[in-house]
Amino acid sequence: MTQQDLSKARNPDLRASLAAMRRAAELARQTALQTNTALVVVKDGKLLRISAARLRRQGKSPADALAAMPADQDKDRARDPR
């Protein structure tokens, strides 16, 4: 669903879901910064790891960090720790 679809949904929970996801993303970002851990997100179907240092450098949201991240930057791609 698009943002416009969500804003026009009949179900009030569905209408509120976008704001809830944004709040959850911000809390995840804050936790990553406080614990100096990375966020793992999906961009263009690929898992990407955004380090706490990159989050601090790039701005207020994970989207800002993703926008500034080169698409081929291997060191930030999520890896299986095994």
TORMARRO-13234 format. One record per atom (N, C-alpha, C, O, CB): atom name; chain; residue in three letters; residue number from 1; x, y, z. Coordinates in steps of 0.1 Angstrom, whole numbers. Glycine has a CB too. Layout:
atome,chaine,residu,num,x,y,z
CA,A,ALA,NUM,X,Y,Z .
...
//
This chain:
atome,chaine,residu,num,x,y,z
N,A,MET,1,8,-12,0 .
CA,A,MET,1,0,0,0 .
C,A,MET,1,9,12,0 .
O,A,MET,1,20,13,6 .
CB,A,MET,1,-10,0,12 .
N,A,THR,2,4,23,-6 .
CA,A,THR,2,11,35,-6 .
C,A,THR,2,6,44,6 .
O,A,THR,2,-3,40,12 .
CB,A,THR,2,9,43,-19 .
N,A,GLN,3,14,55,8 .
CA,A,GLN,3,10,64,19 .
C,A,GLN,3,-4,69,17 .
O,A,GLN,3,-12,70,26 .
CB,A,GLN,3,20,76,20 .
N,A,GLN,4,-8,72,4 .
CA,A,GLN,4,-21,77,1 .
C,A,GLN,4,-32,67,4 .
O,A,GLN,4,-42,70,9 .
CB,A,GLN,4,-22,82,-14 .
N,A,ASP,5,-29,54,0 .
CA,A,ASP,5,-38,43,3 .
C,A,ASP,5,-41,42,18 .
O,A,ASP,5,-52,41,23 .
CB,A,ASP,5,-33,30,-3 .
N,A,LEU,6,-30,43,26 .
CA,A,LEU,6,-31,42,40 .
C,A,LEU,6,-39,53,46 .
O,A,LEU,6,-47,51,55 .
CB,A,LEU,6,-17,41,47 .
N,A,SER,7,-37,65,41 .
CA,A,SER,7,-44,76,47 .
C,A,SER,7,-59,76,44 .
O,A,SER,7,-67,82,51 .
CB,A,SER,7,-38,90,42 .
N,A,LYS,8,-63,69,34 .
CA,A,LYS,8,-77,68,30 .
C,A,LYS,8,-84,55,35 .
O,A,LYS,8,-95,53,32 .
CB,A,LYS,8,-79,69,15 .
N,A,ALA,9,-76,47,42 .
CA,A,ALA,9,-82,34,46 .
C,A,ALA,9,-93,36,56 .
O,A,ALA,9,-94,45,63 .
CB,A,ALA,9,-71,25,53 .
N,A,ARG,10,-103,27,55 .
CA,A,ARG,10,-114,27,64 .
C,A,ARG,10,-111,23,78 .
O,A,ARG,10,-116,29,88 .
CB,A,ARG,10,-126,19,59 .
N,A,ASN,11,-102,14,80 .
CA,A,ASN,11,-98,9,93 .
C,A,ASN,11,-89,19,100 .
O,A,ASN,11,-79,22,94 .
CB,A,ASN,11,-91,-5,91 .
N,A,PRO,12,-93,24,111 .
CA,A,PRO,12,-84,33,118 .
C,A,PRO,12,-71,28,122 .
O,A,PRO,12,-61,36,123 .
CB,A,PRO,12,-92,38,131 .
N,A,ASP,13,-70,15,125 .
CA,A,ASP,13,-57,9,128 .
C,A,ASP,13,-48,10,116 .
O,A,ASP,13,-36,12,118 .
CB,A,ASP,13,-58,-5,133 .
N,A,LEU,14,-53,7,105 .
CA,A,LEU,14,-45,7,92 .
C,A,LEU,14,-40,21,89 .
O,A,LEU,14,-29,24,85 .
CB,A,LEU,14,-53,2,81 .
N,A,ARG,15,-49,31,92 .
CA,A,ARG,15,-46,45,90 .
C,A,ARG,15,-34,49,99 .
O,A,ARG,15,-25,57,95 .
CB,A,ARG,15,-58,54,92 .
N,A,ALA,16,-34,44,111 .
CA,A,ALA,16,-24,48,121 .
C,A,ALA,16,-11,40,119 .
O,A,ALA,16,-1,43,126 .
CB,A,ALA,16,-29,46,135 .
N,A,SER,17,-11,29,111 .
CA,A,SER,17,1,20,110 .
C,A,SER,17,13,27,105 .
O,A,SER,17,24,24,109 .
CB,A,SER,17,-3,9,101 .
N,A,LEU,18,12,37,95 .
CA,A,LEU,18,24,43,90 .
C,A,LEU,18,31,51,101 .
O,A,LEU,18,43,51,102 .
CB,A,LEU,18,20,53,78 .
N,A,ALA,19,23,59,109 .
CA,A,ALA,19,29,66,120 .
C,A,ALA,19,35,57,130 .
O,A,ALA,19,46,60,135 .
CB,A,ALA,19,18,75,127 .
N,A,ALA,20,29,46,133 .
CA,A,ALA,20,34,36,142 .
C,A,ALA,20,48,30,137 .
O,A,ALA,20,57,29,145 .
CB,A,ALA,20,24,24,145 .
N,A,MET,21,49,27,124 .
CA,A,MET,21,61,22,118 .
C,A,MET,21,72,33,119 .
O,A,MET,21,84,29,121 .
CB,A,MET,21,59,18,103 .
N,A,ARG,22,68,45,117 .
CA,A,ARG,22,78,56,118 .
C,A,ARG,22,84,57,132 .
O,A,ARG,22,96,59,134 .
CB,A,ARG,22,72,69,113 .
N,A,ARG,23,74,56,142 .
CA,A,ARG,23,79,57,156 .
C,A,ARG,23,88,45,159 .
O,A,ARG,23,98,47,166 .
CB,A,ARG,23,66,57,165 .
N,A,ALA,24,84,33,155 .
CA,A,ALA,24,92,22,157 .
C,A,ALA,24,106,23,151 .
O,A,ALA,24,116,19,157 .
CB,A,ALA,24,85,9,152 .
N,A,ALA,25,107,28,139 .
CA,A,ALA,25,120,30,132 .
C,A,ALA,25,128,40,140 .
O,A,ALA,25,141,38,141 .
CB,A,ALA,25,118,36,118 .
N,A,GLU,26,122,51,145 .
CA,A,GLU,26,130,61,153 .
C,A,GLU,26,135,55,166 .
O,A,GLU,26,146,57,170 .
CB,A,GLU,26,121,73,156 .
N,A,LEU,27,127,47,172 .
CA,A,LEU,27,131,40,185 .
C,A,LEU,27,142,30,182 .
O,A,LEU,27,152,29,190 .
CB,A,LEU,27,119,32,191 .
N,A,ALA,28,142,23,171 .
CA,A,ALA,28,153,14,167 .
C,A,ALA,28,165,22,165 .
O,A,ALA,28,176,17,169 .
CB,A,ALA,28,149,6,154 .
N,A,ARG,29,164,33,158 .
CA,A,ARG,29,176,42,156 .
C,A,ARG,29,182,46,169 .
O,A,ARG,29,194,46,171 .
CB,A,ARG,29,172,54,147 .
N,A,GLN,30,174,51,178 .
CA,A,GLN,30,179,56,191 .
C,A,GLN,30,186,44,198 .
O,A,GLN,30,196,47,205 .
CB,A,GLN,30,167,61,199 .
N,A,THR,31,180,33,198 .
CA,A,THR,31,186,21,205 .
C,A,THR,31,199,18,199 .
O,A,THR,31,209,15,206 .
CB,A,THR,31,176,9,204 .
N,A,ALA,32,200,18,185 .
CA,A,ALA,32,213,15,179 .
C,A,ALA,32,223,25,183 .
O,A,ALA,32,235,22,185 .
CB,A,ALA,32,211,15,163 .
N,A,LEU,33,220,38,183 .
CA,A,LEU,33,229,48,187 .
C,A,LEU,33,234,46,202 .
O,A,LEU,33,245,48,205 .
CB,A,LEU,33,223,62,185 .
N,A,GLN,34,224,43,211 .
CA,A,GLN,34,227,42,225 .
C,A,GLN,34,236,30,228 .
O,A,GLN,34,245,30,237 .
CB,A,GLN,34,214,41,233 .
N,A,THR,35,234,19,220 .
CA,A,THR,35,241,7,222 .
C,A,THR,35,253,5,213 .
O,A,THR,35,260,-5,213 .
CB,A,THR,35,232,-5,221 .
N,A,ASN,36,255,15,204 .
CA,A,ASN,36,266,15,194 .
C,A,ASN,36,265,2,185 .
O,A,ASN,36,275,-5,183 .
CB,A,ASN,36,279,15,201 .
N,A,THR,37,253,-1,181 .
CA,A,THR,37,251,-13,172 .
C,A,THR,37,245,-8,159 .
O,A,THR,37,241,4,158 .
CB,A,THR,37,241,-23,179 .
N,A,ALA,38,245,-17,149 .
CA,A,ALA,38,240,-13,136 .
C,A,ALA,38,225,-16,134 .
O,A,ALA,38,219,-24,141 .
CB,A,ALA,38,248,-21,125 .
N,A,LEU,39,219,-9,125 .
CA,A,LEU,39,206,-12,120 .
C,A,LEU,39,207,-20,107 .
O,A,LEU,39,216,-18,100 .
CB,A,LEU,39,197,1,117 .
N,A,VAL,40,198,-30,106 .
CA,A,VAL,40,198,-38,93 .
C,A,VAL,40,185,-34,87 .
O,A,VAL,40,174,-36,92 .
CB,A,VAL,40,199,-53,96 .
N,A,VAL,41,186,-30,74 .
CA,A,VAL,41,174,-26,66 .
C,A,VAL,41,174,-32,53 .
O,A,VAL,41,185,-38,49 .
CB,A,VAL,41,173,-10,65 .
N,A,VAL,42,163,-32,46 .
CA,A,VAL,42,163,-37,32 .
C,A,VAL,42,162,-25,23 .
O,A,VAL,42,153,-17,24 .
CB,A,VAL,42,150,-47,31 .
N,A,LYS,43,170,-25,13 .
CA,A,LYS,43,170,-15,2 .
C,A,LYS,43,172,-22,-11 .
O,A,LYS,43,181,-29,-13 .
CB,A,LYS,43,182,-4,5 .
N,A,ASP,44,163,-20,-20 .
CA,A,ASP,44,163,-26,-33 .
C,A,ASP,44,164,-41,-32 .
O,A,ASP,44,171,-47,-40 .
CB,A,ASP,44,174,-20,-41 .
N,A,GLY,45,157,-47,-22 .
CA,A,GLY,45,157,-61,-20 .
C,A,GLY,45,170,-67,-14 .
O,A,GLY,45,171,-79,-13 .
CB,A,GLY,45,155,-68,-34 .
N,A,LYS,46,179,-59,-10 .
CA,A,LYS,46,191,-64,-3 .
C,A,LYS,46,192,-59,11 .
O,A,LYS,46,188,-48,15 .
CB,A,LYS,46,204,-59,-11 .
N,A,LEU,47,197,-68,20 .
CA,A,LEU,47,200,-64,33 .
C,A,LEU,47,212,-55,34 .
O,A,LEU,47,222,-58,29 .
CB,A,LEU,47,201,-77,42 .
N,A,LEU,48,210,-44,42 .
CA,A,LEU,48,221,-35,44 .
C,A,LEU,48,223,-32,58 .
O,A,LEU,48,213,-31,66 .
CB,A,LEU,48,219,-22,36 .
N,A,ARG,49,235,-31,63 .
CA,A,ARG,49,238,-28,77 .
C,A,ARG,49,243,-14,77 .
O,A,ARG,49,252,-10,70 .
CB,A,ARG,49,249,-38,82 .
N,A,ILE,50,236,-6,86 .
CA,A,ILE,50,240,8,88 .
C,A,ILE,50,246,9,102 .
O,A,ILE,50,239,7,112 .
CB,A,ILE,50,228,18,86 .
N,A,SER,51,259,12,103 .
CA,A,SER,51,266,13,116 .
C,A,SER,51,261,25,123 .
O,A,SER,51,256,34,118 .
CB,A,SER,51,281,13,114 .
N,A,ALA,52,262,24,137 .
CA,A,ALA,52,259,35,145 .
C,A,ALA,52,267,48,141 .
O,A,ALA,52,262,59,142 .
CB,A,ALA,52,261,32,160 .
N,A,ALA,53,280,46,138 .
CA,A,ALA,53,288,57,134 .
C,A,ALA,53,282,64,121 .
O,A,ALA,53,282,76,120 .
CB,A,ALA,53,302,52,131 .
N,A,ARG,54,278,56,112 .
CA,A,ARG,54,272,62,99 .
C,A,ARG,54,259,69,103 .
O,A,ARG,54,256,80,97 .
CB,A,ARG,54,269,50,89 .
N,A,LEU,55,251,63,112 .
CA,A,LEU,55,239,70,116 .
C,A,LEU,55,242,84,122 .
O,A,LEU,55,235,94,119 .
CB,A,LEU,55,231,62,126 .
N,A,ARG,56,252,84,130 .
CA,A,ARG,56,256,97,136 .
C,A,ARG,56,260,107,126 .
O,A,ARG,56,257,119,127 .
CB,A,ARG,56,267,95,147 .
N,A,ARG,57,268,102,116 .
CA,A,ARG,57,273,111,106 .
C,A,ARG,57,262,116,96 .
O,A,ARG,57,263,128,91 .
CB,A,ARG,57,284,105,98 .
N,A,GLN,58,253,108,93 .
CA,A,GLN,58,244,110,81 .
C,A,GLN,58,231,118,84 .
O,A,GLN,58,225,123,75 .
CB,A,GLN,58,240,97,75 .
N,A,GLY,59,227,119,97 .
CA,A,GLY,59,215,127,99 .
C,A,GLY,59,205,121,108 .
O,A,GLY,59,209,112,116 .
CB,A,GLY,59,208,130,86 .
N,A,LYS,60,193,125,108 .
CA,A,LYS,60,183,122,118 .
C,A,LYS,60,176,108,116 .
O,A,LYS,60,171,103,125 .
CB,A,LYS,60,173,132,118 .
N,A,SER,61,176,103,104 .
CA,A,SER,61,168,91,101 .
C,A,SER,61,176,80,94 .
O,A,SER,61,186,84,87 .
CB,A,SER,61,156,94,94 .
N,A,PRO,62,173,68,95 .
CA,A,PRO,62,179,57,87 .
C,A,PRO,62,178,60,72 .
O,A,PRO,62,186,56,64 .
CB,A,PRO,62,173,44,90 .
N,A,ALA,63,167,66,68 .
CA,A,ALA,63,165,70,54 .
C,A,ALA,63,176,79,49 .
O,A,ALA,63,180,78,38 .
CB,A,ALA,63,151,76,52 .
N,A,ASP,64,180,89,58 .
CA,A,ASP,64,190,98,54 .
C,A,ASP,64,203,90,52 .
O,A,ASP,64,211,93,43 .
CB,A,ASP,64,192,109,65 .
N,A,ALA,65,206,81,61 .
CA,A,ALA,65,218,73,60 .
C,A,ALA,65,218,64,47 .
O,A,ALA,65,228,63,41 .
CB,A,ALA,65,220,64,72 .
N,A,LEU,66,206,58,44 .
CA,A,LEU,66,205,50,32 .
C,A,LEU,66,207,59,20 .
O,A,LEU,66,214,55,10 .
CB,A,LEU,66,192,43,32 .
N,A,ALA,67,201,71,20 .
CA,A,ALA,67,202,79,8 .
C,A,ALA,67,217,83,5 .
O,A,ALA,67,221,85,-7 .
CB,A,ALA,67,194,92,10 .
N,A,ALA,68,225,85,15 .
CA,A,ALA,68,239,88,14 .
C,A,ALA,68,248,77,11 .
O,A,ALA,68,260,78,8 .
CB,A,ALA,68,243,96,26 .
N,A,MET,69,243,65,12 .
CA,A,MET,69,251,53,11 .
C,A,MET,69,252,48,-4 .
O,A,MET,69,242,47,-10 .
CB,A,MET,69,245,41,19 .
N,A,PRO,70,265,47,-8 .
CA,A,PRO,70,267,41,-22 .
C,A,PRO,70,260,27,-23 .
O,A,PRO,70,261,19,-14 .
CB,A,PRO,70,282,41,-26 .
N,A,ALA,71,254,25,-34 .
CA,A,ALA,71,247,12,-36 .
C,A,ALA,71,256,0,-36 .
O,A,ALA,71,252,-11,-32 .
CB,A,ALA,71,240,12,-49 .
N,A,ASP,72,269,2,-40 .
CA,A,ASP,72,278,-9,-40 .
C,A,ASP,72,288,-10,-28 .
O,A,ASP,72,298,-17,-29 .
CB,A,ASP,72,286,-8,-53 .
N,A,GLN,73,284,-4,-17 .
CA,A,GLN,73,293,-4,-6 .
C,A,GLN,73,292,-17,2 .
O,A,GLN,73,283,-18,10 .
CB,A,GLN,73,290,8,3 .
N,A,ASP,74,301,-26,-1 .
CA,A,ASP,74,301,-39,5 .
C,A,ASP,74,302,-40,20 .
O,A,ASP,74,296,-48,27 .
CB,A,ASP,74,311,-48,-1 .
N,A,LYS,75,310,-31,26 .
CA,A,LYS,75,313,-32,40 .
C,A,LYS,75,300,-29,49 .
O,A,LYS,75,300,-33,60 .
CB,A,LYS,75,324,-22,44 .
N,A,ASP,76,290,-23,43 .
CA,A,ASP,76,278,-20,51 .
C,A,ASP,76,267,-30,48 .
O,A,ASP,76,256,-30,53 .
CB,A,ASP,76,273,-7,48 .
N,A,ARG,77,270,-40,39 .
CA,A,ARG,77,260,-50,36 .
C,A,ARG,77,259,-60,48 .
O,A,ARG,77,269,-63,54 .
CB,A,ARG,77,263,-58,23 .
N,A,ALA,78,247,-64,51 .
CA,A,ALA,78,245,-73,62 .
C,A,ALA,78,252,-87,59 .
O,A,ALA,78,251,-92,48 .
CB,A,ALA,78,230,-75,66 .
N,A,ARG,79,259,-92,69 .
CA,A,ARG,79,265,-105,67 .
C,A,ARG,79,261,-114,78 .
O,A,ARG,79,258,-110,89 .
CB,A,ARG,79,281,-103,67 .
N,A,ASP,80,261,-127,74 .
CA,A,ASP,80,258,-137,84 .
C,A,ASP,80,270,-139,93 .
O,A,ASP,80,281,-141,88 .
CB,A,ASP,80,254,-151,77 .
N,A,PRO,81,268,-137,106 .
CA,A,PRO,81,280,-137,115 .
C,A,PRO,81,287,-151,117 .
O,A,PRO,81,297,-152,123 .
CB,A,PRO,81,276,-133,129 .
N,A,ARG,82,281,-161,111 .
CA,A,ARG,82,287,-175,112 .
C,A,ARG,82,298,-177,104 .
O,A,ARG,82,305,-187,104 .
CB,A,ARG,82,277,-185,109 .
//
